[in-house]
Amino acid sequence: MRMKTQQEIAAKIRAIEDSYKHVLTGSVATVFTNAPRALEQVTAETTLRALHWVLGTKFKCKLKGVDT
């Protein structure tokens, strides 16, 4: 496995933000109100947090009701 460059990781962050834009804005979904949206939010947010951590940058969640 090859190590990724900072540019590749930053490009992946932009791609995830573009792909999940519809679930990364607005309010937080729960499994009781909208399970598919909640799963997409968890997937996108945890992936973005991990990638930002790797780069040493801070992830700012834009969902209403989430403290970062």
N, C-alpha and C positions, 0 to 999 in steps of 0.2 A: 504494500500500500504506500502511495506517495503522499508526502506532506503537502497540504494546500498552502498557497500563498495568501497574504493578506488581501490582495485584489480578488482572488477567487472566493474567499469567504465573504467579502463585502458584496460581491456580485450575487452570491447565494442569498444573503440577507435581503437585497433588493428584490430578487426573484420571489422570495417567500412573501415579502410585504405586498408585492403586486398580485400574486396568486391568491392570497388570503385577505385582501383588502376588505372584502364584503363581511368578514367575520371579525376583523381587527378594529373595527370602529363600532360605535353604538354602545349598547349595554351588554353586560355579561349574561350569557344564557346558562341555564341549569339543565340537568338531565330531566327535570320534571317539566320544564317549560318548552324546551327545544333541544332534545338530545343530540341530533346531528350537528347543530350549530355549536353546542357546547363541546363536542369532541373535536371539531375543527378549531375552535378557539384554543383548547388545551394543546393540540398538536402544534399550531402555529406559534403560540406564546412560548412554549417550552423549547422549541427549536431555535427561535430567535434569541431567547435568553442564553442558551448554550453558545450560540455563535458569537453573540456580543461578549460573553465571558471570555471566549478564546481570544478575541481581539483586544480584550482589556477595556472595552467601552461599556457604557451604561445603557441598558435597555429601558425605554420609557413606554409602558403600556398605555394605549389610548382608550381602552375600554372604561366606560363609566362604572364606578364602584370598585375599581381595583387599585389597591395601593402598591406602588412599586418601590 
